[in-house]
Amino acid sequence: MATNLNVTELDFDQIKSNLKNYLKTQTEFSSHDFEGSGLSSLLDVLAYNTHYNAMAAHFALNEAFLDSAQIRGNIVTRAKLLGYIPRSVLAPKARVNITVDVSNELNTNPPASLTLPRGTKLTTQVDGRNYRYIVLNEQSAVLSDVQANKYVFDNVTIVEGTRKKLLYRVDNDIENQKYQISDDDADTSTLRVLIQANEQSSSYDNYTRFESLINVDSSSRVYYIQENSNEYFEVYFGDGVTGKKPLNNNIVTLDYIFTNGPDSNGANAFTMVDNIGGYGTIAITTLAKSDGGTIKESNESIRFNAPLTFTSQNRAVTSDDYRAIIQKEFTNINSISTWGGEDNVPVTFGSIFISIKPLVNDVLNDNEKNEIMNTILRGKSVVSITPIIVDPNFTYLDLDVAFKYNPNLTDRSPVELTAVVRDTVSDYNFNELNKFDGVFRHSQLLKAIDNADPSIQNSNVRPYMFMTITPNKFSANKDNNFNLQFTSPFFSSGSSTNFIISSTMWRLGGQDVYFGDIPITGSTERQVIVYKVVAGENVTVLNNAGIINIEKGTIALNNFIPDNDSPDTIRITVVPNSLDLAPKRDQLIAIDPLRVQITPSIDTISVSGSSGTIDYSTTSRLR
């Protein structure tokens, strides 16, 4: 008697087994040998076909959701439904002053003003490779009264890449006509969209990118942009209701720059290629080296940012809203942290704090901060909330690394093993730290070191936190006040005679001195002192140079002025109270590769067994 076929299995072998069991219940096939007959091949075909259909249905369903889609076109489409447009490749930007000297020109009557056109070309070299930079925006300068016979273009933004123009004719017989940018490495932030009535027209209408429905009507000159299924960006216009609709035979001009992305980040010496207004004696002064170049937004980044942007609805209310909006519209971000004033120290109600670590430098420059405050956040912030940008606060780590190894399990020398461990520490620093959620997890680093080579038996890491200050020197009218906030409370041995902090040498009153500390009677805080070493003994030179709060992990330094011949910087080092270190708010943790001391030693027990215990040594908890 026939039974129902089990259709719940998706695995090929199980599908074939289900088909076989079903046929065995049929009287027509009761005498067949399913293993050796031609029916086995037919069952293979049926099982494969069922398996393929099941997998195709499974993949198709996955592509319908943002979290599980693998094809970029589907990810972009799902993100668009949330109002999110992926970021394009971004060209590195630099800022320069350009001075045109006409004093040696034959023309004795130079014009009153000179124009620096968009697209004026410069060149630079990074790692032996030449790159072309161009002026991003047109700028004018008048003949300088201060510098005779010179035109000075101040604070000019230049970007790496090549300028390109594409012209399209509007044909409204094509439904939903779109105008594709033909370079997949185009920087859409440099895009200019212009429309002229026809080919003979000399006037252009400038269209701006759509950002919000506010004040957008049938006459608004806005354009829309999206990434298509071929991973090219394309431009389209309004329908006459939400944005002005171009007329038939209008000419659409797409003026943009395509770029090499991050390849020329860090360029700081530029040479002019073109002349300006016919003049060729041109000097360029770099104000800010190039940075901010990056590749096209990745699939995982789209997956992460699209829901956040949708949640914020392009309005900045919560700290997460600020993070989402800035990440969407600002490019030079390696890591970002935002928090409310109620979580700040000290508490500042009515404020949102923003801290950004850029891709290249450690802090944002003033122009970038102004762009965020006056362009990106303008019109989105709630009136009662004041956004404040603060620079990242770095806590650097000085590591003592010791490991024991069995020489019988490796052909590497101690020097080679040390290099392997150093690379492991460097990889850990790059992958896990230098970001606002980058926690220094002691056990993870130990595990990475132990796994770096089969011969390594065990390891030990002693972390020390340090910051570097640059004080003003030998001037009574220059105050030295430093407030150092570390990522961890400090370790205290409980002995009042042991220093909590240590420092590098500096000079005061013609003597080599150091920072130390002493207890304060009736308080858990300690007082910073300045001392010198005489015949092996510490002699106090200055008995009040600041305050240490052990529990909060803060050091306030003041009341000291180093000599002129003192080192420019002083390194302040403390022992953390925990082996795991977690940043808060604007804090970042980074391992200084120059301050990683690695000590290899042979594991005598692994080599000699119980007799090796005699010479076996362990690493102390502190230096």
N, C-alpha and C positions, 0 to 999 in steps of 0.2 A: 504494500500500500504506500502511496506517495506521502512523503512528509515535506514540511516547509523547508526551504533553503535558508540556512543561516547567512544573513547579509550584514552582520555587524563587524566582521573582521576586515582589516585593511592590508594586512601583511600578505605577500604573494603566496608563501607556503601554506598559510592558513586558508586563504581563498581557494587554492587548488584542493586542499583536503576537504573543504566544505562541499565543493562541487562533486568531488569523487564520492563522498559519503551519500550525497543526494542521489547520484546515478545508481549507486549500489542498491538503493531501496526500490528502484524501478524494475519491474519484472522483465522488461525487454533486455536489460543489461546484467541480469543476475549471474549469467555464466561467463562474463567477460573478465579477462585478466587486465585490470587497469594499469598495472605496473609495466607490463611488457607489450601491450597492444598499441595500435595507432591512436587509441583514445587518450593515451597519456599526452601525446603531442597536442591533440585538440584541447585537452584540459589546460595545458600550458598557455596556449593562445588565449583561451577564455579568461584564465587567471590574470595574465599580463594585461589584457584589455580592461578588466575590472580594476586591477591595481592602478593602471594609468589614469582611468577616469576618476578614481577616488583621490589620487594625488592631485590631479588637475583641479578638482573641486576644492580640495583642501588649500592649495596655493591661491586659487582665485578668491576664496573667502578671506585668506590672510591679507591679500592686497587691498581689501575693502576697508581696512582699519589702519590708522596712523601708526599705532604701536607695533604692528606685525608686518606691515608692507616692506618689501625688499627692493622693489623697482622704484628708482628715484622719481619717475614720472607720477607714480601713484602716491608717493609720499608728498610730493609737491601739491598734487591735486587735493589731498585730504587737508593739508595745511592751509590751502587757499580757502577752503570752506570755513576755516577758523579766522579768516582775514589776515593770514600771515604770508608774506612774500619772502622767499629765501634771499639771503645776501649774496651778491655776486662776488667775483674776484675783486680785490681792492688794491689799488695802486699805492705804493709808498709815496708819502708826501714830505716835502721839506720846505723850509721857509728861508728866503734869502733876501738880501738887499742888492739891487742891481743899479750900478752907477755908470752912466754914459758920459764920457768926457769928450767935449767938442772943441776944446781949446786948441787942438792941433789941426782941426779941419780947415779946408780951404774956404768953406762957406763962413763968411764973417758975420752973417746975420741968421743965427739959428732961430728956429721958431720959439714962441713963448712957451709952448708945451709940447710934449712928446708922448706918443701912445705906445704902450707895450701890448701887442696883440695877444689874444688867446692863441696858444699853439706855438709861440716862439720857442725854438728848440735850444736845449743845452745838452751837455754830455758829462758823464762821470764814469768812474771805473771802480768796480768792487771785485776783489779776488781775481784780478787780472782780466775781467770781462767788462766790456764797454756797455753802458746803458744810456738810453736817451731819455731825458726829462723835458717836459714842456710846461709852459706857463698855463695855469689853469684858468685864470680870469683876466680879462682885459683890464689894464690899469693905465692911468695917466700921471705925468709928472711935469712940473713947471721948472723952468730954468732957475737953478738955485742961486739965491743971493749969498748964502753962507759959503758954498763951494762954487766959486766962479766958473762959469762955462760948463756946468755939470747938471745933468738930470739925475735925480735920485728916486728910484722906485722902492719904497719901503715895504717890508714885510710881504714879499711876493710869494705866493704859494705855487710850488712847482710839483709836478707828479711824474712818475716814471711811466713811459708808454708811448704809443703812437696815436696821433689823432686821426679819426676817420669820419667821413660823412657819407650817409646813405640817403638817397632820394627816392621817394615812392609817390606814385600818382593815386589819388583817392578815386575809388570806383565804388559807388554806393549800390551798384547792382550785385556786388559781392556781399552776402550777408555776413555780419560780424567780421569785417575785414581787419586783419592784424598785420603789423609791420615788424618783421623780425630783425633783430640785431644779429648780424651774420658771424660774429666772433664769440666763441664760448668763453674767451678770456677778457670780455669787455667789462669795464668798471661802470656799473650803472649809476654810481654816485656822481660821475662826471657827465652824464647824459644831458644834452640840451635838445629839446623838441621844438621845432619851428615849423610854422605853416604859412605858405604864401598862396595868394589867390590863383596864380598860374605861373608858368615858366618865365613869362616876361615881367612879372611883378618884382619890384625892388623893395617892397616892404614885407616884413615878417611879423607874425603874431607868435609871441613866446608862450608856450604852454608849460605849466608846472605840474609836478607829480601829485596825484590825488592822495590826500592824507586823511581827510575827515569829511563827512557830509555837511558839516557846519558851513553855512553861507555858499554852498554849491547849488547852482540852479542851471537853467537851460543855456545861460550865456557865459558860464564859467569856463575859462580856458584851462582845463585840466586834462592830463592823460593818465592812463592806467598802464601798469606794467605787470607782467607775469612771466614765469618760466614755463616753457612748453615741454611737451613729451620728449623732444629731441635735445633737451638741456640747453636751449638757447632762450634768451629773453626776447620778449616781443611786446610791442606797444599797441594800445588800442585806445579809442576815444569814446566820449559819452554818446548817448542816444538822442540828444536834444532835450532830455528831461534832467538827467543827472550829468551835466557837463555838455559843453557845446559840441555839436556834431559837424565835422568838416563837410564842405560841399563837394560835389562832383568836380573832378579835375583839379582840385587843390593839390599842391605839392607839399608833401611831408618830408622834412629834413631831420634825420637823426644824427646828431653831432656828438661823438663820444670818444673815449680813449680806451684802447686795449693794451694790456700790460703783462709783465712777467710775474706779477704778484709779489711775494715776499723776497725774491731773489736779491734785490738791491737795497733791502733794509740796511740802514747804517751808513749809507753814502753821505759824505760831508764835504767833498771838494768838487765844484762844478765849473765847467768851462762853457762859455757862450758859443753856439754854432752859428746862429743867424745874426745879422746886424739889426739894429733898431733904428727905424727911420732913416736908414742909409748910413748910420754911424757905426763904426766898428771898434772903437776904443772903449771897451766895456770891462768893468771890474765887478766881481761877484763876491759878496761877503755872506757866509753861511750863518744864519741865526739859529736854526735847529736842523740837525741832520735828519735824513729821511727815515721814516718809520711808518707803521700802520699797514704795510703791505701784507696781504694774507690771501689764502686760496679761497675758492668758492665754499660757501657754507656746506658742511657735511650733512649726510642724512641723519646722523644721530643728533646733531645740533638742531636741525629742523624739528625732530621729534620732541626735543626737550623744550625749545623756545615757543613753538606754536601754541600749545595749550596755555602757557603763562601769558602770552600776549592776548589771547582770547579772554582769559580771566580778567585782565586789567581793563579790557575794552578801550584801550588807548587813553585811559585816565589814570593819573598817578595819585593814588590814595594811600595804599599800604606800601610798606617797604618792598614787598615782592613786585608791586606794580612798577615802582621806579626801576628795579633791576631789569624787568622784562622790557620796558620801553627803551632803556639805554642800550641793552644788548641788541635790540632790534635795529637801532638807528645809529649807534656809534660803533666804530670798527676796531679801534686800537685797544682791544681788551684781551688780556690774558686771563685775568680773574677779577671778579667783582663781588663786593660785599655791601649790603644795605641793611640798616637797622633803624628802629624808631628812637626818638629822643628819650622815651621812657626806659630804654635799655642802655642808654649811654652813661658814661661816667665822666663828669657829673650828669645827673638827669637833666635833660633839656626838653621839656614838653613843647609840642608844636613844631618839632623839627624832624627831618629825615636825614640821616647821615649816609653818605655814599663814599666808598673807597674803591679805587680802581688801580690794579696793577697793569700797566700797558704791556704790549707785546714785546717792545724793545727796551725801553728805559724802565727805571724803577718807579717814576712818578710821572703824572701828566704835566704837560707844559701849560702855561696860562691860556694860550689860544684854545687848547682842547677843553680846558675847564669852562671857558666862556662859551664854546660851542654847545656843551652839554646844558649849561644853565640857561643860556639865552636863545638857543635854537631848538634843541631836542625837547627840553622840558617846558618851554614856553607854551602857555595855553592848556597844558595838561595837568599842572599841579593844582591842588586845592588851595584856595586863597589863604586858609588858616594854617597851612603847612609850609615851612621854609626848608627847602633842600640845602644841604651843606656838604661840600666836597672836601674830604680830608685825605691827605697823603697816606699811603701804606706805612705801617710801622714794622720794620724788620727786626726780628730777633734771630741772630746768627748763632750757629752751633759750632763749637770746637769739640771734635771727637777724638777720644783715645780708643783705638781699636786694637785688641789683642786676640790672636787666634792660635790654636794648637793644631798641628797637622802631623800625619803619619807619612814620612818620606817613602815608605814602602808601597804606598798607593798612588804615587804620582811621579812623573819624570820632570816636573817643574822644580826649579830652584826656589829658595825662599824669596828672592827678588821677584821672580815671575809670579809667585803666589801673592805677594804683596800687591803687585800691579792688578791682578785679577780682583782682589778684595777692594782695591781703590776704585776700580771701574764699577763694582757692585754698589758701593756707597754712592758714587756719582749718579748711577742709574736710579737709585732709590730717591735721591734728592730731586732729580729731574721729573720723575713720574709721580711721586707722592707729595712733595713739598712745593714751596713757592706758589701756593694758592691759598685762598682764605679758608678753605675747608681741608687744608693739608695738615693732618695730624701726624706728628712724629711718634710712631708706634715702635717702641723699643724691641718688642719680640719679633715684629715683622722684619726689621733690619737684621737682627740676629739670625733669623731663618734664612734670609737671602744670603748672608755671608756663609753660613754653614753649607748651603747648597751651591756655593760658587765653585767648589772643586771637591771631588770625592775624598780627597785626602784630609780635608778640614774636619777635625773631630768636634770642636766646639769653639765658641767665640765669646768675647766680652766687649761691650761698648760702654764707655763712660762719657755721657754728654755734658757739656758745659755751655752756658748761654753767655753771649757777649754782645755789646754794642760799642760803637766807636763814636767819639765826640770830637768836634773841631773847635776848641775854645779860642776866644780872642786873647791876644797876647799883650802884656806889659803896657797897659793903658788904663789909667784910673777911671776914665770915663766910659769904659767898655765893660758892661756887666756880663758875667758868665753864669747863666742859669739854664740848667738842663734837667728835664723831667723824663726819666727813662722808665718806660713801662714794658716789662718782660712778660712772656707768655705763661710764666709759672711762678708760684711762690718760691722762696729761696730755702735751701737746705741750711739748717742750723744745728751744729753739733751739741748745743747746750752749754758749751764752755764760753765764757765771756772773753777769754783771751784769744780765741781764734777769730780771724777775720772772716766776715761773710763775703766780702768782695775782694778782688785783687785787680791790679791795673798794670799797664806797661809804664815804663819810666818816663817822667817828664821833669822839667826843671823849674825850680822856684827859689828865688834869692841866690842864684848861682850854685844851687845844690841839686843833685839827682834825687827826686822824691817819687812817692807812690801814694795811691789812695788806699786807705784801710778803714776800719770802723771799730767803735767801742760801744758798750751798752749804755743806755740811758736809764738812770735810776727810776724805778717805778713805772717803766714803760716797756712795751714789747718792741718798740722801735729802737733803732741804733743810730748813732751819730757818726757821720763820715769824717775822717781825719786825713791829714796829709802827713806822711812820715818819711824819714830818711833812714838809711841803714848805716850804723857806725859800729865797727868792730863786731859785726854779726848781730847787733841789737837794734831794735826798732826805736827810733827817737822821734817823738811827735814834733812836727814843725808848725802845723796849723790844726787846732783842735775843734774847729767847726766849719766843715766844708759841705754840709748837707745832711740829709736824713734818709735812712733806709727803712722801708716798711716791708718786713719779711713776708707777712701773710698776703699782702697785695702784690708783691713782686715789683715794687717801685723803688727808684733811687732818684732823689732830688739833689742835684749838685749846685753849689753857689759859693760865693765869697772867695773865689780864687782867681788869680791872674798869672798865667805862666810867663816865664822869661821869653825874650825874643828868640833866644837860641834853643828853646824847647821844641821837641817834635811837634809837627802840625796837628797830629791826631793822638788821642789817648784811647786805648782799648780797655773797657770795663768788663770784667768777667765774674760770673757768679755760678754757683752750683744749684741746679734746680732741685726742688723738693721731691719731684717724681721723675721716673725714667721715661714716662710718656708725657708729651707736651702737646697741648691743644691751643690753637690761636683763637682769639675772640675779636669780634668787630673788625677793626682795621689792622689786625696783626697778621703777619706772615712769618713763617719759619723757613730758614734756608741753611743748609750746611755749607760752610766755607771750605772749598776744596783745598785751600792752602793750609788749613788748620785741621787736617785729618792726620793724626799720628798713628801709624800702623806698626805693630810689633808681632812678628811671627816667632813661634818657638815650637820645638819638636815635642810631641806628646810621648813622653818616655814610657808611660804605661802601655800605650798602644804598640810601641816598638818592643818593649822588654817584659811586658806582663807585670806580675807582682813585684819583681825586683826593680822595676822602674819607678815605684812609688817613692823610693828614697830620694830621687832627684826631681820629683814632680813638684812644680810650683804653681800657685794660683795668682790671679790678678787682684790687687787690693781694690776696695770700693772707691777710694778717693786717691788723688795723686799724693 
